[in-house]
Amino acid sequence: MTVIRGLLATWTGRAIVAGAVALVVGVPVLVGRAAATPAKAELRTAPVGRGAVTQTVAVSGSINAAATVRLSFRTAGRLDAVLVKVGEQVTAGQALARLDLTDLTLAVGQAQANLASAQARYEVAVAGASAEDVSAARLSVDNATRGLDNARRTSELDLATANANHARTTNGYTNARATFLSLAERSRVDAELLVKAADAIAADTRLLFDETATLRESGDTRSARSSLAQAIVPLTNATTTSAATLRAAIYDHGTATNGVREAATAFDEAFAAGSDTAPATGQLGSAQVTYGAAVTRLNGAIDVLSGQLASAQSSVTSAQTSLNSVAARANAEYETFRSSLTTLAGKITAAQQSASATKAKVTQAGASLSTVADAVNGGLFKARQDLASAQDRGASSVATAESQLASAQNSLARLAPKHTEIASNYASLLQAQNALEKAQSDLANATLKAPVSGVVATIGAQVGENVTTGGNTPFMTVANTSSLALHGTVGEADVAKLKLGQVGTVTVDAVGIGTRMTGKVTLIDPVATIQQGVPVYGVDVTLDVPDPQVRPGMSGTAGVILASRSNVLTVPNLAIRTVSGKRVVQVLRGGEVVDADVTLGLSNDTVTEVLSGLEEGELVVLPQRTTAAPAQNQIRVPGGQPGIQVR
């Protein structure tokens, strides 16, 4: 006891005592842990259940109104009142803002007095002439006035129609030329890729033939390798003679395309300058003939290469047939050979499809070139001449109507000695009537009304400020919210799955995921837009019945339904693993984990449909959760100094 007290009196002694205690306590613990049998890890499982599986494509974007109406006062003045505020719902015909009416009301009163005075003067002048003559002369003036108005409207309509036709023809020519050049370039690129694909297929075939030389020989393998050797012959031709012919045809096609581009550019310059376009037109005709010949050579070279690919495909198919016999399928050693043949056949099929697609692009380019030639050979000139003719006709008809009005006015002035006075007073009366109508119109236009129902988006002035008419900046804008659509984008992998009219559910972030609306796909961009180097396609999903809380500009997501099945067997996606390119599921049967041979169907974010291989209620195995390592226990000696660690 005295010795222990002596040891505890120093730090060194305390450490010795603590070490002895740790050894006495810790060694049995460590021995016990080492002797204990490790606990078997508990499996995570989930039952195979029944439910619905819905496959969707997500379209993220923002809510847009059907249209935005720009409103401005038709009368200038000081803003007296703004009757709505930004964000307020308004209905068609509702008053939105009002100008100061003081001066406008006085102007109406003054115009009414002036009209009464002009009416009195006119009646005094008419009293000196027969009522019949005056009435007939006035009717002639009225008819001539209406004739002039009609001539002006007809001229404006004809000119607008000619302008629209001219713009349509010009745009059609421009678009056809751009489309031709784009398709021609893409078809050449695709043809080059076809040559490279044929080279790669030939190399893969020779490599596969060499690799299978070590297989155990049998009648099936001999037949399969013989067919594979037969495929090498046309593929070798495809990579030598046919490839050289195709590359030469590609070069000729590119040269012919450049010839068309140069001829079209020369025509554009001459046409824009008003110069003689005949040389450029002839140049384009010759370039078109040259291009047609180049297309024939290119298509012929593609057909030859496609024929060699088809011959190789036939041989590969024969090899597959040899390895699909009952005896060959029973031999697992041939599985890799069989899989490689399947891959090779797929590559040949892809190359054949690429060849067909390339020829289709060439055909489309030819159609666009025909449109260009039609426009150059007369379409553009006719549109320009029609526009000039409409201008001349309009000017002539308006001039004739003006002459008829002047004649009618002169006839009225020549009536009796007072007829000149009558005509003058009648003109004053008409001016007074017009002045009153304008004053009344200005007074009515001093109150700005909503032309459609919607939501006030912006207000551009405050009470007391002066507002003007016209200009590029509207006084107020109203968003037409009777129809709302979510405009978003999808990638090229999803756009092919979408079709117009497909139904989807729409959630708006600001309203909450609890509020789901339905909608239909109403627009799919035909051409991709490049965003940060990635092609995306715009998609509109129009809401069937918008929620009152939804506002334009809010962000949201639409889940467009591609396919849906109900009351089907499902497993969690976590249970599905990919082994050697095949999706498998592990199932607990008889207390043991075994791989189940399953066929899977539709899938969404959480579950996947099971077509065969599992029964309802069976337990599938899920991945184990990752857990943190246990913290270390630590014994400390008196005084707070660290001691021995016990794990």
Solvent accessible surface area in square Angstrom, and as a share of the most:
residue,aa,sasa,rsa
1,M,157,0.70
2,T,112,0.65
3,V,113,0.65
4,I,88,0.45
5,R,170,0.62
6,G,43,0.41
7,L,60,0.30
8,L,77,0.38
9,A,77,0.60
10,T,74,0.43
11,W,142,0.50
12,T,97,0.56
13,G,2,0.02
14,R,71,0.26
15,A,60,0.47
16,I,99,0.50
17,V,42,0.24
18,A,21,0.16
19,G,19,0.19
20,A,51,0.40
21,V,80,0.46
22,A,8,0.06
23,L,114,0.57
24,V,111,0.64
25,V,79,0.46
26,G,8,0.08
27,V,74,0.43
28,P,82,0.52
29,V,59,0.34
30,L,95,0.47
31,V,92,0.53
32,G,40,0.39
33,R,127,0.46
34,A,89,0.69
35,A,84,0.65
36,A,64,0.49
37,T,123,0.72
38,P,122,0.77
39,A,101,0.78
40,K,186,0.79
41,A,78,0.61
42,E,150,0.67
43,L,74,0.37
44,R,56,0.20
45,T,49,0.28
46,A,14,0.11
47,P,85,0.53
48,V,2,0.01
49,G,27,0.26
50,R,125,0.45
51,G,29,0.27
52,A,64,0.50
53,V,0,0.00
54,T,44,0.26
55,Q,63,0.28
56,T,67,0.39
57,V,5,0.03
58,A,67,0.52
59,V,0,0.00
60,S,67,0.43
61,G,25,0.24
62,S,39,0.25
63,I,0,0.00
64,N,65,0.33
65,A,24,0.19
66,A,63,0.49
67,A,51,0.39
68,T,80,0.47
69,V,39,0.23
70,R,148,0.54
71,L,17,0.09
72,S,40,0.26
73,F,3,0.01
74,R,190,0.69
75,T,13,0.08
76,A,59,0.46
77,G,27,0.26
78,R,100,0.37
79,L,0,0.00
80,D,54,0.28
81,A,19,0.15
82,V,42,0.24
83,L,79,0.39
84,V,10,0.06
85,K,137,0.58
86,V,89,0.51
87,G,39,0.38
88,E,54,0.24
89,Q,106,0.47
90,V,0,0.00
91,T,81,0.47
92,A,62,0.48
93,G,48,0.46
94,Q,59,0.26
95,A,32,0.25
96,L,0,0.00
97,A,0,0.00
98,R,75,0.28
99,L,1,0.01
100,D,45,0.23
101,L,62,0.31
102,T,82,0.48
103,D,109,0.56
104,L,28,0.14
105,T,74,0.43
106,L,121,0.60
107,A,46,0.35
108,V,17,0.10
109,G,36,0.34
110,Q,110,0.49
111,A,7,0.06
112,Q,89,0.40
113,A,58,0.45
114,N,68,0.35
115,L,38,0.19
116,A,65,0.51
117,S,49,0.32
118,A,2,0.02
119,Q,66,0.29
120,A,52,0.40
121,R,120,0.44
122,Y,11,0.04
123,E,97,0.44
124,V,107,0.62
125,A,2,0.01
126,V,29,0.17
127,A,84,0.65
128,G,42,0.40
129,A,18,0.14
130,S,53,0.34
131,A,72,0.56
132,E,129,0.58
133,D,69,0.36
134,V,5,0.03
135,S,59,0.38
136,A,60,0.46
137,A,10,0.08
138,R,85,0.31
139,L,100,0.50
140,S,50,0.32
141,V,6,0.04
142,D,42,0.22
143,N,73,0.37
144,A,14,0.11
145,T,56,0.33
146,R,126,0.46
147,G,30,0.29
148,L,12,0.06
149,D,54,0.28
150,N,75,0.38
151,A,14,0.11
152,R,104,0.38
153,R,143,0.52
154,T,77,0.45
155,S,19,0.12
156,E,115,0.52
157,L,120,0.60
158,D,50,0.26
159,L,57,0.29
160,A,57,0.44
161,T,85,0.50
162,A,10,0.08
163,N,67,0.35
164,A,52,0.40
165,N,43,0.22
166,H,51,0.23
167,A,48,0.37
168,R,152,0.56
169,T,33,0.19
170,T,51,0.29
171,N,85,0.43
172,G,31,0.30
173,Y,14,0.05
174,T,75,0.43
175,N,93,0.47
176,A,11,0.09
177,R,49,0.18
178,A,59,0.45
179,T,58,0.34
180,F,2,0.01
181,L,34,0.17
182,S,50,0.32
183,L,16,0.08
184,A,0,0.00
185,E,80,0.36
186,R,121,0.44
187,S,0,0.00
188,R,33,0.12
189,V,72,0.41
190,D,29,0.15
191,A,0,0.00
192,E,61,0.27
193,L,95,0.47
194,L,1,0.01
195,V,0,0.00
196,K,125,0.53
197,A,35,0.27
198,A,0,0.00
199,D,52,0.27
200,A,53,0.41
201,I,4,0.02
202,A,1,0.01
203,A,50,0.39
204,D,50,0.26
205,T,0,0.00
206,R,97,0.35
207,L,102,0.51
208,L,14,0.07
209,F,55,0.23
210,D,93,0.48
211,E,101,0.45
212,T,6,0.04
213,A,64,0.49
214,T,125,0.72
215,L,38,0.19
216,R,153,0.56
217,E,115,0.52
218,S,37,0.24
219,G,44,0.42
220,D,36,0.18
221,T,4,0.02
222,R,131,0.48
223,S,49,0.32
224,A,0,0.00
225,R,53,0.19
226,S,56,0.36
227,S,11,0.07
228,L,0,0.00
229,A,37,0.29
230,Q,109,0.49
231,A,0,0.00
232,I,32,0.16
233,V,96,0.55
234,P,14,0.09
235,L,1,0.00
236,T,53,0.31
237,N,65,0.33
238,A,0,0.00
239,T,33,0.19
240,T,74,0.43
241,T,96,0.56
242,S,4,0.03
243,A,1,0.00
244,A,62,0.48
245,T,73,0.42
246,L,0,0.00
247,R,104,0.38
248,A,57,0.45
249,A,5,0.04
250,I,11,0.06
251,Y,160,0.61
252,D,47,0.24
253,H,0,0.00
254,G,11,0.11
255,T,76,0.44
256,A,3,0.03
257,T,0,0.00
258,N,66,0.34
259,G,23,0.22
260,V,3,0.02
261,R,85,0.31
262,E,107,0.48
263,A,0,0.00
264,A,1,0.01
265,T,52,0.30
266,A,35,0.27
267,F,1,0.00
268,D,40,0.21
269,E,116,0.52
270,A,16,0.13
271,F,29,0.12
272,A,90,0.70
273,A,78,0.60
274,G,59,0.57
275,S,64,0.42
276,D,105,0.54
277,T,12,0.07
278,A,63,0.49
279,P,96,0.60
280,A,7,0.05
281,T,35,0.21
282,G,44,0.43
283,Q,79,0.35
284,L,4,0.02
285,G,33,0.32
286,S,72,0.47
287,A,12,0.09
288,Q,56,0.25
289,V,114,0.65
290,T,72,0.42
291,Y,5,0.02
292,G,35,0.34
293,A,44,0.34
294,A,0,0.00
295,V,25,0.14
296,T,96,0.56
297,R,112,0.41
298,L,0,0.00
299,N,31,0.16
300,G,32,0.31
301,A,5,0.04
302,I,0,0.00
303,D,68,0.35
304,V,83,0.48
305,L,0,0.00
306,S,28,0.18
307,G,40,0.39
308,Q,32,0.14
309,L,0,0.00
310,A,47,0.36
311,S,54,0.35
312,A,0,0.00
313,Q,33,0.15
314,S,70,0.45
315,S,15,0.10
316,V,0,0.00
317,T,67,0.39
318,S,52,0.34
319,A,0,0.00
320,Q,34,0.15
321,T,92,0.53
322,S,19,0.12
323,L,0,0.00
324,N,66,0.34
325,S,39,0.25
326,V,136,0.78
327,A,74,0.58
328,A,1,0.00
329,R,136,0.50
330,A,90,0.70
331,N,26,0.14
332,A,88,0.68
333,E,79,0.35
334,Y,7,0.03
335,E,93,0.42
336,T,105,0.61
337,F,5,0.02
338,R,15,0.05
339,S,60,0.39
340,S,35,0.23
341,L,0,0.00
342,T,80,0.47
343,T,75,0.44
344,L,6,0.03
345,A,15,0.11
346,G,41,0.39
347,K,90,0.38
348,I,0,0.00
349,T,53,0.31
350,A,55,0.42
351,A,3,0.03
352,Q,46,0.20
353,Q,117,0.52
354,S,42,0.27
355,A,2,0.01
356,S,72,0.47
357,A,47,0.36
358,T,1,0.00
359,K,61,0.26
360,A,47,0.36
361,K,37,0.16
362,V,1,0.01
363,T,93,0.54
364,Q,96,0.43
365,A,0,0.00
366,G,26,0.25
367,A,64,0.49
368,S,15,0.10
369,L,4,0.02
370,S,51,0.33
371,T,65,0.38
372,V,2,0.01
373,A,7,0.05
374,D,99,0.51
375,A,9,0.07
376,V,2,0.01
377,N,102,0.52
378,G,27,0.26
379,G,27,0.26
380,L,7,0.04
381,F,63,0.26
382,K,126,0.53
383,A,2,0.01
384,R,93,0.34
385,Q,117,0.52
386,D,49,0.25
387,L,30,0.15
388,A,48,0.37
389,S,49,0.31
390,A,1,0.01
391,Q,91,0.41
392,D,100,0.52
393,R,133,0.49
394,G,5,0.05
395,A,69,0.53
396,S,67,0.43
397,S,48,0.31
398,V,29,0.17
399,A,57,0.44
400,T,72,0.42
401,A,8,0.06
402,E,77,0.35
403,S,71,0.46
404,Q,108,0.48
405,L,26,0.13
406,A,47,0.37
407,S,63,0.41
408,A,12,0.09
409,Q,86,0.38
410,N,78,0.40
411,S,45,0.29
412,L,5,0.02
413,A,29,0.22
414,R,174,0.63
415,L,38,0.19
416,A,50,0.38
417,P,136,0.86
418,K,92,0.39
419,H,7,0.03
420,T,87,0.51
421,E,89,0.40
422,I,1,0.00
423,A,19,0.15
424,S,66,0.43
425,N,20,0.10
426,Y,14,0.05
427,A,45,0.35
428,S,37,0.24
429,L,6,0.03
430,L,60,0.30
431,Q,123,0.55
432,A,11,0.09
433,Q,68,0.30
434,N,91,0.47
435,A,48,0.38
436,L,22,0.11
437,E,109,0.49
438,K,129,0.55
439,A,11,0.08
440,Q,80,0.36
441,S,47,0.30
442,D,28,0.14
443,L,53,0.26
444,A,68,0.53
445,N,32,0.17
446,A,0,0.00
447,T,35,0.20
448,L,17,0.08
449,K,117,0.50
450,A,2,0.02
451,P,72,0.45
452,V,45,0.26
453,S,46,0.30
454,G,1,0.01
455,V,13,0.07
456,V,1,0.00
457,A,40,0.31
458,T,72,0.42
459,I,47,0.24
460,G,58,0.56
461,A,17,0.13
462,Q,134,0.60
463,V,88,0.50
464,G,39,0.37
465,E,83,0.37
466,N,121,0.62
467,V,15,0.08
468,T,104,0.60
469,T,65,0.38
470,G,51,0.50
471,G,75,0.72
472,N,138,0.71
473,T,113,0.66
474,P,24,0.15
475,F,17,0.07
476,M,0,0.00
477,T,15,0.09
478,V,0,0.00
479,A,10,0.08
480,N,32,0.16
481,T,24,0.14
482,S,89,0.57
483,S,45,0.29
484,L,4,0.02
485,A,21,0.16
486,L,0,0.00
487,H,70,0.31
488,G,3,0.03
489,T,51,0.30
490,V,9,0.05
491,G,31,0.30
492,E,111,0.50
493,A,80,0.62
494,D,43,0.22
495,V,25,0.15
496,A,89,0.69
497,K,100,0.42
498,L,10,0.05
499,K,139,0.59
500,L,120,0.60
501,G,42,0.41
502,Q,35,0.15
503,V,74,0.42
504,G,0,0.00
505,T,47,0.27
506,V,0,0.00
507,T,19,0.11
508,V,1,0.01
509,D,95,0.49
510,A,76,0.59
511,V,27,0.16
512,G,27,0.26
513,I,138,0.70
514,G,77,0.74
515,T,36,0.21
516,R,155,0.57
517,M,12,0.05
518,T,69,0.40
519,G,0,0.00
520,K,91,0.39
521,V,2,0.01
522,T,72,0.42
523,L,79,0.39
524,I,38,0.19
525,D,39,0.20
526,P,124,0.78
527,V,112,0.64
528,A,32,0.24
529,T,73,0.43
530,I,112,0.57
531,Q,91,0.41
532,Q,186,0.83
533,G,64,0.62
534,V,85,0.49
535,P,38,0.24
536,V,20,0.12
537,Y,42,0.16
538,G,5,0.05
539,V,0,0.00
540,D,27,0.14
541,V,1,0.00
542,T,37,0.21
543,L,9,0.04
544,D,70,0.36
545,V,119,0.68
546,P,37,0.24
547,D,30,0.16
548,P,116,0.73
549,Q,108,0.48
550,V,6,0.03
551,R,99,0.36
552,P,47,0.29
553,G,60,0.58
554,M,47,0.21
555,S,56,0.36
556,G,3,0.03
557,T,48,0.28
558,A,0,0.00
559,G,17,0.16
560,V,0,0.00
561,I,62,0.32
562,L,47,0.24
563,A,37,0.29
564,S,68,0.44
565,R,112,0.41
566,S,84,0.54
567,N,107,0.55
568,V,25,0.14
569,L,26,0.13
570,T,16,0.09
571,V,1,0.00
572,P,34,0.22
573,N,45,0.23
574,L,110,0.55
575,A,2,0.02
576,I,31,0.16
577,R,102,0.37
578,T,96,0.56
579,V,72,0.41
580,S,120,0.77
581,G,75,0.72
582,K,113,0.48
583,R,109,0.40
584,V,22,0.13
585,V,0,0.00
586,Q,47,0.21
587,V,0,0.00
588,L,52,0.26
589,R,101,0.37
590,G,86,0.83
591,G,59,0.57
592,E,116,0.52
593,V,57,0.32
594,V,57,0.33
595,D,95,0.49
596,A,6,0.05
597,D,115,0.60
598,V,15,0.09
599,T,68,0.40
600,L,26,0.13
601,G,25,0.24
602,L,22,0.11
603,S,33,0.21
604,N,48,0.25
605,D,139,0.72
606,T,92,0.53
607,V,38,0.22
608,T,1,0.01
609,E,6,0.03
610,V,7,0.04
611,L,101,0.50
612,S,58,0.37
613,G,38,0.36
614,L,8,0.04
615,E,121,0.54
616,E,97,0.44
617,G,46,0.45
618,E,40,0.18
619,L,68,0.34
620,V,0,0.00
621,V,20,0.11
622,L,20,0.10
623,P,65,0.41
624,Q,94,0.42
625,R,174,0.64
626,T,139,0.81
627,T,118,0.69
628,A,99,0.77
629,A,92,0.72
630,P,125,0.79
631,A,96,0.74
632,Q,99,0.44
633,N,95,0.49
634,Q,89,0.39
635,I,70,0.35
636,R,132,0.48
637,V,16,0.09
638,P,87,0.55
639,G,60,0.57
640,G,40,0.38
641,Q,90,0.40
642,P,91,0.57
643,G,28,0.27
644,I,77,0.39
645,Q,85,0.38
646,V,27,0.16
647,R,159,0.58
